[in-house]
């Protein structure tokens, strides 16, 4: 028995209302056409599905069994239809994003969360990489969208403005700098640093600043995350230069002070990058448009 979905919808409507005429109205069918469909269902089942009487119809035991399956089939078909509509509108599937640690720490979670609330069928694969590695991943087709620090070489990718952030200096409360509110670039470079791993945009910024000032970058320790920088700074192992927004949560739980960094390189731009916008899937283009909107 392989009834079509229209006949199943009619069958459910008749069962729900106890009337073939009422079921026909609900399904926008003529009464004769509805009666024919019900008779064809019973012929396929080789069993009566309804008991007919003067005031309407009631389900037989076989009818009750079919009703359970009909509801399940129609529910699955409705879900499939909704998902196919989503695919046609470009808001379903998987979009891969690879981004630097700064933008993941500050901007992306809230933006991705707001997008997914609007498009619950879509899935996002978010990976953290250094900006130079982000460029390679997008070029190789391993990511649909990349987010990089603005000074990262990115030819031949297409780049769009994303967000800006500001670097600040974090020190332990009992550090000699702990009573200060701001500090200049040259003075920062005279202290021992806890830095994130080599190859990151932030590490590259510090190296370039040291070269321009003709001073060595004094690296006391390399760690793998902003959180670990703050924890080692709290222990007096050195000072840290981090995005201001990444420091703020740590100030609430660790014994730290934050100083404004007076340096031309303290304000950084971040960019969105793709191979070619016209080659993106509709889903990826929707995500790109959402991320590129200004705050």
Secondary structure as a PSIPRED ss2 file (coil, helix, strand):
# PSIPRED VFORMAT (PSIPRED V4.0)

   1 X C   1.000  0.000  0.000
   2 X C   1.000  0.000  0.000
   3 X C   1.000  0.000  0.000
   4 X C   1.000  0.000  0.000
   5 X H   0.000  1.000  0.000
   6 X H   0.000  1.000  0.000
   7 X H   0.000  1.000  0.000
   8 X H   0.000  1.000  0.000
   9 X H   0.000  1.000  0.000
  10 X H   0.000  1.000  0.000
  11 X H   0.000  1.000  0.000
  12 X H   0.000  1.000  0.000
  13 X H   0.000  1.000  0.000
  14 X H   0.000  1.000  0.000
  15 X H   0.000  1.000  0.000
  16 X H   0.000  1.000  0.000
  17 X H   0.000  1.000  0.000
  18 X C   1.000  0.000  0.000
  19 X C   1.000  0.000  0.000
  20 X H   0.000  1.000  0.000
  21 X H   0.000  1.000  0.000
  22 X H   0.000  1.000  0.000
  23 X H   0.000  1.000  0.000
  24 X H   0.000  1.000  0.000
  25 X H   0.000  1.000  0.000
  26 X H   0.000  1.000  0.000
  27 X C   1.000  0.000  0.000
  28 X C   1.000  0.000  0.000
  29 X C   1.000  0.000  0.000
  30 X C   1.000  0.000  0.000
  31 X H   0.000  1.000  0.000
  32 X H   0.000  1.000  0.000
  33 X H   0.000  1.000  0.000
  34 X H   0.000  1.000  0.000
  35 X H   0.000  1.000  0.000
  36 X H   0.000  1.000  0.000
  37 X H   0.000  1.000  0.000
  38 X H   0.000  1.000  0.000
  39 X H   0.000  1.000  0.000
  40 X H   0.000  1.000  0.000
  41 X H   0.000  1.000  0.000
  42 X H   0.000  1.000  0.000
  43 X H   0.000  1.000  0.000
  44 X H   0.000  1.000  0.000
  45 X H   0.000  1.000  0.000
  46 X C   1.000  0.000  0.000
  47 X C   1.000  0.000  0.000
  48 X C   1.000  0.000  0.000
  49 X C   1.000  0.000  0.000
  50 X E   0.000  0.000  1.000
  51 X E   0.000  0.000  1.000
  52 X E   0.000  0.000  1.000
  53 X E   0.000  0.000  1.000
  54 X C   1.000  0.000  0.000
  55 X C   1.000  0.000  0.000
  56 X E   0.000  0.000  1.000
  57 X E   0.000  0.000  1.000
  58 X E   0.000  0.000  1.000
  59 X E   0.000  0.000  1.000
  60 X C   1.000  0.000  0.000
  61 X H   0.000  1.000  0.000
  62 X H   0.000  1.000  0.000
  63 X H   0.000  1.000  0.000
  64 X H   0.000  1.000  0.000
  65 X H   0.000  1.000  0.000
  66 X H   0.000  1.000  0.000
  67 X H   0.000  1.000  0.000
  68 X H   0.000  1.000  0.000
  69 X H   0.000  1.000  0.000
  70 X H   0.000  1.000  0.000
  71 X H   0.000  1.000  0.000
  72 X H   0.000  1.000  0.000
  73 X H   0.000  1.000  0.000
  74 X H   0.000  1.000  0.000
  75 X H   0.000  1.000  0.000
  76 X H   0.000  1.000  0.000
  77 X H   0.000  1.000  0.000
  78 X H   0.000  1.000  0.000
  79 X H   0.000  1.000  0.000
  80 X H   0.000  1.000  0.000
  81 X H   0.000  1.000  0.000
  82 X H   0.000  1.000  0.000
  83 X H   0.000  1.000  0.000
  84 X H   0.000  1.000  0.000
  85 X H   0.000  1.000  0.000
  86 X H   0.000  1.000  0.000
  87 X H   0.000  1.000  0.000
  88 X H   0.000  1.000  0.000
  89 X H   0.000  1.000  0.000
  90 X C   1.000  0.000  0.000
  91 X C   1.000  0.000  0.000
  92 X C   1.000  0.000  0.000
  93 X E   0.000  0.000  1.000
  94 X E   0.000  0.000  1.000
  95 X E   0.000  0.000  1.000
  96 X E   0.000  0.000  1.000
  97 X E   0.000  0.000  1.000
  98 X E   0.000  0.000  1.000
  99 X E   0.000  0.000  1.000
 100 X C   1.000  0.000  0.000
 101 X H   0.000  1.000  0.000
 102 X H   0.000  1.000  0.000
 103 X H   0.000  1.000  0.000
 104 X H   0.000  1.000  0.000
 105 X H   0.000  1.000  0.000
 106 X H   0.000  1.000  0.000
 107 X H   0.000  1.000  0.000
 108 X H   0.000  1.000  0.000
 109 X H   0.000  1.000  0.000
 110 X H   0.000  1.000  0.000
 111 X H   0.000  1.000  0.000
 112 X H   0.000  1.000  0.000
 113 X H   0.000  1.000  0.000
 114 X H   0.000  1.000  0.000
 115 X H   0.000  1.000  0.000
 116 X H   0.000  1.000  0.000
 117 X H   0.000  1.000  0.000
 118 X H   0.000  1.000  0.000
 119 X C   1.000  0.000  0.000
 120 X C   1.000  0.000  0.000
 121 X C   1.000  0.000  0.000
 122 X E   0.000  0.000  1.000
 123 X E   0.000  0.000  1.000
 124 X E   0.000  0.000  1.000
 125 X E   0.000  0.000  1.000
 126 X E   0.000  0.000  1.000
 127 X E   0.000  0.000  1.000
 128 X E   0.000  0.000  1.000
 129 X C   1.000  0.000  0.000
 130 X C   1.000  0.000  0.000
 131 X H   0.000  1.000  0.000
 132 X H   0.000  1.000  0.000
 133 X H   0.000  1.000  0.000
 134 X H   0.000  1.000  0.000
 135 X H   0.000  1.000  0.000
 136 X H   0.000  1.000  0.000
 137 X H   0.000  1.000  0.000
 138 X H   0.000  1.000  0.000
 139 X H   0.000  1.000  0.000
 140 X C   1.000  0.000  0.000
 141 X C   1.000  0.000  0.000
 142 X C   1.000  0.000  0.000
 143 X C   1.000  0.000  0.000
 144 X C   1.000  0.000  0.000
 145 X E   0.000  0.000  1.000
 146 X E   0.000  0.000  1.000
 147 X E   0.000  0.000  1.000
 148 X E   0.000  0.000  1.000
 149 X E   0.000  0.000  1.000
 150 X C   1.000  0.000  0.000
 151 X C   1.000  0.000  0.000
 152 X C   1.000  0.000  0.000
 153 X C   1.000  0.000  0.000
 154 X C   1.000  0.000  0.000
 155 X C   1.000  0.000  0.000
 156 X C   1.000  0.000  0.000
 157 X C   1.000  0.000  0.000
 158 X E   0.000  0.000  1.000
 159 X E   0.000  0.000  1.000
 160 X E   0.000  0.000  1.000
 161 X E   0.000  0.000  1.000
 162 X E   0.000  0.000  1.000
 163 X E   0.000  0.000  1.000
 164 X E   0.000  0.000  1.000
 165 X E   0.000  0.000  1.000
 166 X E   0.000  0.000  1.000
 167 X E   0.000  0.000  1.000
 168 X E   0.000  0.000  1.000
 169 X E   0.000  0.000  1.000
 170 X E   0.000  0.000  1.000
 171 X E   0.000  0.000  1.000
 172 X E   0.000  0.000  1.000
 173 X C   1.000  0.000  0.000
 174 X C   1.000  0.000  0.000
 175 X C   1.000  0.000  0.000
 176 X C   1.000  0.000  0.000
 177 X C   1.000  0.000  0.000
 178 X C   1.000  0.000  0.000
 179 X C   1.000  0.000  0.000
 180 X C   1.000  0.000  0.000
 181 X C   1.000  0.000  0.000
 182 X E   0.000  0.000  1.000
 183 X E   0.000  0.000  1.000
 184 X E   0.000  0.000  1.000
 185 X H   0.000  1.000  0.000
 186 X H   0.000  1.000  0.000
 187 X H   0.000  1.000  0.000
 188 X H   0.000  1.000  0.000
 189 X C   1.000  0.000  0.000
 190 X C   1.000  0.000  0.000
 191 X C   1.000  0.000  0.000
 192 X C   1.000  0.000  0.000
 193 X E   0.000  0.000  1.000
 194 X E   0.000  0.000  1.000
 195 X E   0.000  0.000  1.000
 196 X E   0.000  0.000  1.000
 197 X C   1.000  0.000  0.000
 198 X C   1.000  0.000  0.000
 199 X C   1.000  0.000  0.000
 200 X C   1.000  0.000  0.000
 201 X H   0.000  1.000  0.000
 202 X H   0.000  1.000  0.000
 203 X H   0.000  1.000  0.000
 204 X H   0.000  1.000  0.000
 205 X H   0.000  1.000  0.000
 206 X H   0.000  1.000  0.000
 207 X H   0.000  1.000  0.000
 208 X H   0.000  1.000  0.000
 209 X H   0.000  1.000  0.000
 210 X H   0.000  1.000  0.000
 211 X H   0.000  1.000  0.000
 212 X H   0.000  1.000  0.000
 213 X H   0.000  1.000  0.000
 214 X C   1.000  0.000  0.000
 215 X C   1.000  0.000  0.000
 216 X C   1.000  0.000  0.000
 217 X C   1.000  0.000  0.000
 218 X C   1.000  0.000  0.000
 219 X E   0.000  0.000  1.000
 220 X E   0.000  0.000  1.000
 221 X E   0.000  0.000  1.000
 222 X E   0.000  0.000  1.000
 223 X E   0.000  0.000  1.000
 224 X C   1.000  0.000  0.000
 225 X C   1.000  0.000  0.000
 226 X H   0.000  1.000  0.000
 227 X H   0.000  1.000  0.000
 228 X H   0.000  1.000  0.000
 229 X H   0.000  1.000  0.000
 230 X H   0.000  1.000  0.000
 231 X H   0.000  1.000  0.000
 232 X H   0.000  1.000  0.000
 233 X H   0.000  1.000  0.000
 234 X H   0.000  1.000  0.000
 235 X C   1.000  0.000  0.000
 236 X C   1.000  0.000  0.000
 237 X C   1.000  0.000  0.000
 238 X C   1.000  0.000  0.000
 239 X E   0.000  0.000  1.000
 240 X E   0.000  0.000  1.000
 241 X E   0.000  0.000  1.000
 242 X E   0.000  0.000  1.000
 243 X E   0.000  0.000  1.000
 244 X H   0.000  1.000  0.000
 245 X H   0.000  1.000  0.000
 246 X H   0.000  1.000  0.000
 247 X H   0.000  1.000  0.000
 248 X H   0.000  1.000  0.000
 249 X H   0.000  1.000  0.000
 250 X H   0.000  1.000  0.000
 251 X H   0.000  1.000  0.000
 252 X C   1.000  0.000  0.000
 253 X C   1.000  0.000  0.000
 254 X C   1.000  0.000  0.000
 255 X C   1.000  0.000  0.000
 256 X E   0.000  0.000  1.000
 257 X E   0.000  0.000  1.000
 258 X E   0.000  0.000  1.000
 259 X E   0.000  0.000  1.000
 260 X E   0.000  0.000  1.000
 261 X E   0.000  0.000  1.000
 262 X E   0.000  0.000  1.000
 263 X C   1.000  0.000  0.000
 264 X C   1.000  0.000  0.000
 265 X C   1.000  0.000  0.000
 266 X C   1.000  0.000  0.000
 267 X E   0.000  0.000  1.000
 268 X E   0.000  0.000  1.000
 269 X E   0.000  0.000  1.000
 270 X E   0.000  0.000  1.000
 271 X E   0.000  0.000  1.000
 272 X E   0.000  0.000  1.000
 273 X E   0.000  0.000  1.000
 274 X E   0.000  0.000  1.000
 275 X C   1.000  0.000  0.000
 276 X C   1.000  0.000  0.000
 277 X H   0.000  1.000  0.000
 278 X H   0.000  1.000  0.000
 279 X H   0.000  1.000  0.000
 280 X C   1.000  0.000  0.000
 281 X C   1.000  0.000  0.000
 282 X H   0.000  1.000  0.000
 283 X H   0.000  1.000  0.000
 284 X H   0.000  1.000  0.000
 285 X H   0.000  1.000  0.000
 286 X H   0.000  1.000  0.000
 287 X H   0.000  1.000  0.000
 288 X H   0.000  1.000  0.000
 289 X H   0.000  1.000  0.000
 290 X H   0.000  1.000  0.000
 291 X H   0.000  1.000  0.000
 292 X H   0.000  1.000  0.000
 293 X C   1.000  0.000  0.000
 294 X C   1.000  0.000  0.000
 295 X C   1.000  0.000  0.000
